[in-house]
């Protein structure tokens, strides 16, 4: 799996340098890694098919055993949560108690921050938003979500190349420095989520 390692290294180089050459190297490494993974999956399934053909008497049992194993792997979810002190909680009662404690702290904070405006020297107003930061945030966006009020989807931003990301970075910096954002960014939609305890 050297192709996967090369892809990760190329991605880190692209984030560090941000040059078109680094972007192209990452794009090529990504394609190579996808091809290698696809070939490996094809090879494994071919071996599985050959094993099914070779021992046809027990093939049905092996087939359904594999299907059950694959289904079980997808359905497993970790039902554990960390407590406020960092301990792992596994019982349902402890997890529900932790969620209750978390939302009480979130909705009823005990230490309220001061309302005073921070000094310009204390804040990070003087710093620029880097293209690496924008790229990292865009990659962390979850796909398959409903479009926002401006009909934009996370997939649109994820498909941006280096030039598109540089324009997005420039737009974010203009909004950051001027304190004025495009009107499309202003509307907020609040969806209530009711928690049953």
NORVENMO-V477825 format. One line per field, one symbol per residue. phi: phi as a letter, one per 20 degrees, with the letter a starting at -180 (. if undefined). psi: psi as a letter, one per 20 degrees, with the letter a starting at -180 (. if undefined). burial: + if it has 9 or more other ideal C-beta (glycine too) atoms within 8 Angstrom, else -. Layout:
phi = ???
psi = ???
burial = ???
//
This chain:
phi = .fffffffffffffffemefffffffffffffffffffffffffffffffffffdffdfffffffffffffffeefcfdcbeffeneeddffffffffffffffffecfedeffefffffffeeffeeeefffffffffefeemeffefemedgffffefeffffffffffffffffemddgffeffcdddfdeeed
psi = lhhgghgghhghgghggjqhghghgggghggggggggghggggghgggghhghgmihjhgghghggggggghhhipqplqqqrhijqpphqgghghhggggghghghmqhopqqiqpqqhhhrkhiqqpqhhggggghhipprjrqqahjjqqhhghhjqaggghhgggggghghghhjpqqhhigqpppopoppp.
burial = --++-++-+++-+++--+---++-++-+++-++-+++----------+--++------+--++--+--------------+-+-----+----+++-++++-+-+-----------------------+-++-+++-+--+-----------++--++-+-+--++-++--++-++---------------------
//
